[in-house]
Structures are given as structure tokens and as C-alpha cells.
Amino acid sequence: MDVLTALAAAKPVVLASRIGAGPVLTHTYGYPGAEADLIARGLIPAGTLDPWKARVLLAGGADRDRLTSTFATIGLPTDQRHVFPRNARPPTVDERPSEHVGLPR
């Protein structure tokens, strides 16, 4: 067992990106050290959360299962959280409900 696999087995290790926006890729490349390999070795993908936000969740002391489900939910782009039905578009400015006070119409 290599060091990274042993570490990921002993404590949660999160794979996050510092790009500022967008999800951590999970199935793009399969060579050793690529994201698919790291996830297969036990790292937890952070979804769209950057390392600093992911660290806040880690500091909470949750177990691996809780962290995995939290990152899978919070880290998803909004369109994958089904805020709007599939193939639907967000409302335009003119279609927004009137409770959005202060937004230009």
C-alpha cells in the first residue's frame, strides 16, 4: 500500500481544485496520479468547493461517509441539484417574483 492510500484510509483526504470555479474532475484521466486514480485510492472529491471551503467542512470532524455525502451535495453545480427542473432555464429579470426587492426590472 502506498503512502497516499494509507493516509486516505486513516483519515479523510479531500481532492479540491484552486481554480476558483468549477467542479473537480472525476473521470477524465486514468493515468497514475490523475483524479480517477486519486479517487480510487480513497481521496474524496470536493465537487465545486475550493480547498478553503472544503477545509471548513473537514474541521467539523465529520466521518468519511458524512463528508462524502456533504461534498456530493454542496459541491454540485446548481443545475445538478435540481433547483430548476431538468432542461428548464432560470427566470429572466422580468419573470422574477416581486419579493426580490431592489432588483432592477
Number of C-alpha atoms within 10 A of each C-alpha: 7 7 8 14 16 12 15 18 14 10 12 19 20 23 21 23 19 12 11 10 11 15 18 20 17 17 11 9 12 12 10 9 11 14 21 18 16 22 19 11 18 21 24 22 26 28 25 25 24 20 16 12 13 20 14 10 13 16 8 9 11 13 11 19 10 11 21 18 12 16 19 16 16 14 22 18 16 11 14 12 14 10 11 13 11 10 7 10 9 12 10 8 11 9 9 12 9 10 7 10 7 7 9 7 10
